[in-house]
Amino acid sequence: MSFSEQLTQAAEDALVKALASGEWFKVEYANRVSVHQSVLQGVFQSLNWDRIQNRLIERVEDRVTDAIFNSMATEIATDTKKIMSNTELREELRCYLRQRMKEGINKL
């Protein structure tokens, strides 16, 4: 690829990146549009608070669930590392797993 082609490609890539990020359409803080307080109060009063509460509950439940799951996963990983670092326990686990795999294969 020639220098001219590389330069054209770089310019195209930069333009696509700028358009995709929305940087080309920025409203300066000094030029912002003000919304009358009565309009904002009307919007605020027309909100469906029951729906908002239900959506919040779902999101909080998801975050709590993720936190609990991540804590449990960390604990399991720590316990597994401890078991696998102990030669005797590791060999017992391998023996147990081999027996269970053989039983499963025999059932097939």
C-alpha positions in Angstrom: 0.0 0.0 0.0 1.5 3.4 -1.0 1.9 6.3 1.3 -0.9 8.2 -0.3 -3.3 5.2 0.1 -2.2 4.8 3.8 -2.8 8.5 4.4 -6.3 8.3 2.7 -7.1 5.2 4.8 -6.0 6.9 8.0 -8.1 10.0 7.2 -11.1 7.8 6.5 -10.6 5.9 9.8 -10.3 9.1 11.8 -13.5 10.5 10.2 -15.4 7.4 10.9 -14.2 7.4 14.5 -15.2 11.0 15.0 -18.6 10.5 13.5 -19.2 7.3 15.5 -18.3 9.0 18.8 -20.5 12.0 18.2 -17.7 14.4 18.8 -18.7 16.4 15.8 -21.9 17.4 17.5 -21.1 19.0 20.8 -23.1 21.8 22.3 -20.9 24.2 24.3 -22.0 24.8 27.9 -22.5 28.5 27.3 -24.8 27.7 24.3 -27.0 25.2 26.1 -30.8 25.3 25.8 -32.6 26.1 29.0 -35.8 24.4 29.8 -38.4 26.3 31.8 -39.0 25.0 35.3 -42.7 24.4 34.7 -41.9 22.0 31.9 -39.5 20.1 34.1 -42.1 20.0 36.9 -44.7 18.7 34.4 -42.3 15.9 33.3 -41.4 15.0 36.8 -45.1 14.8 37.9 -46.0 12.7 34.9 -43.5 10.0 35.7 -44.9 6.6 36.4 -43.3 6.0 39.8 -44.5 2.4 40.2 -42.8 1.5 36.9 -39.7 3.3 38.0 -39.7 1.5 41.3 -40.1 -1.9 39.6 -37.3 -1.2 37.2 -35.1 -0.1 40.1 -35.9 -3.2 42.0 -34.9 -5.4 39.0 -31.6 -3.6 38.6 -30.8 -3.7 42.3 -31.7 -7.4 42.4 -29.4 -8.0 39.4 -26.5 -6.2 41.1 -26.9 -8.0 44.4 -27.1 -11.3 42.6 -23.9 -10.5 40.7 -22.2 -9.5 43.9 -23.2 -12.7 45.7 -22.3 -14.8 42.7 -18.9 -13.2 42.4 -18.2 -13.7 46.1 -19.2 -17.3 45.9 -17.1 -17.9 42.8 -14.1 -16.4 44.5 -14.6 -18.6 47.6 -14.9 -21.7 45.5 -11.8 -20.8 43.5 -9.8 -20.3 46.7 -11.0 -23.6 48.1 -10.2 -25.4 44.9 -6.7 -23.9 44.9 -6.2 -25.1 48.5 -7.4 -28.6 47.6 -5.3 -28.8 44.5 -2.2 -27.7 46.2 -2.4 -30.5 48.8 -1.0 -33.6 47.1 -3.0 -36.1 49.2 -6.3 -34.3 48.7 -5.6 -33.9 45.0 -5.0 -37.6 44.5 -8.1 -38.5 46.5 -10.1 -36.2 44.2 -8.6 -37.8 41.1 -9.4 -41.3 42.4 -13.0 -40.3 43.2 -13.5 -38.7 39.7 -12.0 -41.7 37.9 -14.5 -44.0 39.7 -17.4 -41.8 38.8 -16.3 -41.5 35.2 -16.0 -45.3 35.0 -19.4 -45.7 36.5 -20.8 -43.3 34.0 -19.1 -45.0 31.0 -20.4 -48.4 32.2 -24.0 -47.1 32.3 -23.7 -46.0 28.7 
